[in-house]
Amino acid sequence: MNETATIPHKLRPTQGQLALAEAIARDETREGSGITHVPASVYTDPDHWQREKSALFDRLPQVIAPSALLPEAGMAVPHDDTGRPLLITRDADGEIHVFLNVCRHRGTRLVEGEDVQCAKRLVCPYHAWTYKLDGKLLALPRPETFPGLNKADNSLIELPSCEAGGIIWFAPEEGADFTLARELGKDFAAFGLEDHFLFRRKTHQVAGNWKLIMDAFLESYHVTRLHANTIGPFFKDGITSGDMVGPHARSAVGRLEEMDGVDLTDMAAMRRVITFAYQLLPATIIIPSPDYVNVMVLMPDAHDHTVVEDFMLIPEEPATEKARDHWERSWKLLDGGVFASEDFRAAELGQQGLSTGAVPELTLGNLETGILRFHETVQQALREAN
């Protein structure tokens, strides 16, 4: 059931990435459409959230984790934050699988905890039914007491999945189409994501609507203001270009004054002057900084509460204490400062304000057109699900 895309490892931009960079270099700023609005109810109405859950999170292919979470064969990790008891494994052949974390015998949770485990097999704690990491039932105690049991009919329940460019996707329903996942995988492979090392991983509980978090990564208008005491000084109101890969947004913010003479076909050189961001429907944000990548998976469980798992991926495992200290400071700046204390906190404050009804609709300017485009994409998905 798993589909694995074979992506050539090249640290050169894809044609799509290069096109956005060249648009910035040519200073092709786009005229906005003037002031636009988004209804506050899409953030505050529980019934609207239920429609989103049914149309997006219970149906569409979605990111669950970076490949670096399970870097080697013989690994498994439970995952509960999507609202389903899931189990991600990398089998003996290196293939990724996403199963329901449920023993086929009596429905017991097969693997407990939340940490990655190294194992050749999965043993149910209740009656010791034992499964391989590819989901096949391997053995059970007292098999003679189950006359006629066909082990091949009792494999773990597997959900469709796809690993592409260092990112693992899964789908809640059969018949999922991972074509766009594989297309985006080419972009992520161009950042070297397939070979990155997972430096840190943290789960945040955010008392805000999931779209308020997504909104923050769909515009650069706030960067020098909200992040004035963290990353703001490193940015200016740069030139933005963007496009869509199906329903997924790809954007780039460049510092035009620093781009003269930069070889844009060299990904490392490009990343020093251009910051890319990916907003993947339904709710994943991927931000490649100049020398590392943040993957944030948003998993809403209510109209006003979102679980966010943040992964920091670096080019290689730190070999020295100096290197480890460098990455630790970057992690604390981004995860603890920029994201938790600023972006996520802004989402919580926004949720509080919108819930009063004082602001019936959000007002968006020309620097915030990405937000409008994202909300239009969500609304289109809702219509298609009906």
N, C-alpha and C positions, 0 to 999 in steps of 0.2 A: 504493500500500500504506500510505502514511502517512495518519494521521488527525489533523487539527488541530482542536482545540476552540476556538471563538471565545468568549472569556470577557469579559464587560463589565468595564471597568476602574472599580472602585469601591473606595475605601478605607473601606469599611464592612464590619463582620463578616458572615459568613454566619449563617444561622439556627443551624447547629450550633455555631459558635464562640460566638455570643451565649448559647446555652443553657448552655454550660459556664461562661461568665463569670457569668451570673445565678445559677447553682448555688453558685458561690463566694460571691457577694455575700449570698446567703441563708444562708450557712454550713451548707450541706447536706453535712456530713461523713458519710462512709459507715462503718458498722461493718465491720471486717474479719472475715475468717473464721477468725481465730486463726493459729497457726503452721502453715505449709505447707512442703513440701519439693520440691526438684528434684534428680533423680539427677545425680551428678557425671559419670557416663558420657556424658551428652549433650555434654559439653565435651571429653572425653578419648578417646573411642572412635573410631578412624579409620573403622570400618565404619559407625557412625552418621553420621559426616560424609558418607560416600559416598551414603547414602540421602538426606540433606538436599540434596546437590548435584544428584542426579537428580530429586528431587521439587520443589525450589524453584528453584535457580539455572539448571538446564537446561530449565526448563519455563515458569515464571511470568513475566508482565510485570514489569519492574523498572526503577527509575530508573537512568539512565546519567550524566546531567549536567544542570545548569541551562541554560536557554536562553541565558543571558548568556555561555556559553562561545563561542557562535557568534552574535554579535549582529547581523550583517549578511549580506545575500545574498552569495554567492561565497566561502564559507569552508568549510574542511574540516579535520578533526583525526583522526589515527589514535588508536585506543584498544585496548590489549592486555590490560588488567588483569582483564577478565571471564573470561580463559582462552581467548578467541577473538580472532582478528585482525579488529577492527572498524574501520570508517571512518564517522565522522559528518559529514554535509555539510548545508549550507544552500544550496539551489540558487538559480538566478537569480530565481525567483519567491518566494523567501523560505521555501520548504517544507523541513522537516527530513527527512533520510533517514538510515537506519542500514544500511550495507552490510557484507558480508564484504570485508576489505581484500585482495582476491585478484583478479589480472588473469584474465580469462576465456580468455586465450590459452594460457599455460603455467603458470599458477598462481603467478606471482611476486607478492611483496608490492608493492602498487601505490604506497602512500605510506609513507615512512619517517619516523621521529622520533616526537615526542609533542606538538609544539607546533601551535597553530592556524595554518593557512596560508590565505592569500588567493589564490584562483585561479579562473579561468573554466572550466578543464578539468583533468582528471587524466591524466597521461601516464605510462605504465608505463616504468620505467627500463631494462627489458630490450630490448624490441622497439618501444617507442613506440606501442603501442596506446593510443588516446586516448578518454577518456570525458567526457561532460558530468557536472555535479554532480548531476543527477537519475539518474545511473547508465547512461544510454544510451551505447552504443558510437558514437562520433562518426566516427572515422577510424582507418585502420591503414596502415602503409607497404606498398607493393607489393601492393595488393589483388588484382591479377590472379593472384597466386600462391595465392590461396584461392578457387578457382572454386566458385561456388554458395554462398558464405558469406552468411548472412542476418544483417546487423548487429543487427536487432531481436531475434534469438534469443541474442545474446551481451552483453546488458546485465549490469551487476554484479549479484551475488546480493544482494537486499535482504531485510532482516528486518522484521517488523512493528514499527511505531513510532507514537508519539503524542506531541504537544507540547500541554501543557495548563497554563495558569496559570504559565508560566515554568519548567516542568520537562519534560525529555525522558525518555520511557520507551521501552524496546524489549522485544521478546519473542524468545526463541530459537526458538520454534515458530510455525508457521502457525496461523491461527484464533484468535489472541489476542483477548481481550475487554478493551478499555480503558475500559469504562464507569466503573469506580471511579477510574481515573486522571483522567478528565474531571471526576468529582464532586469529587475532592480538588483539582483545578485551580481550582475556584471559591474554595476556602479560600486557596490560594497567591496567586491574583489579588487577594484582599482585602488581602493584605500588600503589594501593588504589585510582586510578583516579576517580572511580565512586563516591567517597565521598569527593573529594577535593573541596575547595572553590576558586572561581575566585577572585584573589587579584587585578590584574591589566590587562588591555587590551589596546593595542595601535596599530594603523595602521601606517606603514611606506611606503613612496614612494621612491623606489630605482631605480636609473637610470642605470640599468644593466639587462642583460639577466638572466632569472630565474635559469638557470642551473649553472651560476657562483655562485649564492647563495647556491644552493644545494651542489656544489662542496666543499664548505668550511666545510660542515658537513659530508663529506665522507672521510676525512683524518685527522690525528692528527699531520701531519708534520709541520703545521703552528702554532700550539697552543703556544709553548714556544717562538715563534718569533713574530708573529703578535700581540699576546696578552701578550707581555712581561711586560707591565705596568698595566695589570688588573689581569687576572686569570692565566697567564703563570707561575708565581712562585709556584702555587699549583699543577702543573703538571710536569711530566717528559716525555720523549719519551717512553711511556708505551707500553706494549704488547697488540696487537690488535687481536681480533678474530671476525668473522662475518659469517653470513649466509643469506639466502634469504627465505622469506615467499612469494612464488609466485614471482611477480615482485618487491616486497618490501624488502628493505635492513634492516637488524638488525645487529648492531655492538656493541662491548664492548671494552673499553680500561681499562686495569687494571694495578695497581702498584704492581708488583710481590713481591717487597721487603716488602710490608705491608700485604701480604695475608696469611702469616703463622699463622695457628690456627684459621682463620676466618671460621665461620659456613656459608657456601655458600647456605645452604637451608633456611637461615634467610634473607629475602629480605632487611631488614634495615641494617644488618651487611654487606651484599654484596655491597649495594650502597655506603658504606663508602670507599670502595677500588676499585670499578669498576663503570665506567660511561658508561651507555648504550646510544645509539642513534638509532633512527628509521628514515629512509628516505622512505616515503611512496609515491609510484607513484600515481598521477603524481608529486605533489609538496608540500608535507607536511613534516615537521621536528619535531620530538618529542624527547626532551632531559630530562630525569629524573636526576636531581641533587640529592645529598644525602637527601635533605629534601623538595624539591619542584620540579615542573615539568614545563618546557616551551613547549608550543605547538605553532609552527609557520606555518601558512597557507600561501603559496605563490600563488598569483593570477596574472599571467602575462597578460598584455593587449597589449604588443608590443614586438618586438624582443629585445628592449633595455630599457624596463620599466616593473617593477614588483611591485605590491602592496603586502606588507607583513603584516599580522595581527599576532601580538605576544600576547599570553595569558600566564600569570603566575598563576599557580595553586598551592595552599598550602594546607596542611592537614586539617586546620580548620580556621574559621574566627578569626582574632586576638581579644583576649579578653582584652588586655591592651595596653596602649600607647607604652610601651616598646616592646611588641611583634610586634605592627604595625610598629614601627621604624626599627626593625630588618628586616622585610620583605621589607620595603621601600628601605632600603640600598641595599638589594639583587636585587631588581627590577632595581634600577638605575645602579648598576654595570653591570647587564646582558643586559637589554634592551637598556639603553642609552649608555653604554660603550662598552661592548664586541660585541653586535650585531650591533647597529647603527653606532658607531664610528669606528669600526674595521672590522667586517665581511662584512656588507653592503657597507661600504666605499671601501673596497678592491674589491668588485664586481664592483662598479662604476668605479674605476681606471682601473680594468681589461677590462671593456667594452670600455673605452676610448682608451686603448692601442691596443686592438685587432682590433678596427675599423679602425686603420691606415693602416692595412695590413702588418705591419712590422713583425708580427709573424704569419706565415701561419698555424702553428699547435702548440698545447700545448704539452710540453714534460713532461711526467709523470714518476716518479721513483717508486721504490718498495713500498714506504710508501703511494703511491697515487693510488693503484690499485682499491680502491673503486670507484674512479671517472670513471675509464675505465669501470668497471662493470655497473655503472649506465648508462653511455652513450650507452653501448651495449643493456641495457634493453629498453631504449628509442627507439633506432633504431629498435629493435624487434617489439615494439608496432607500429611503423610507418609501418613496412612491413605487419603486421597483419591487419592493417586498410585498406590496398590497395586491 
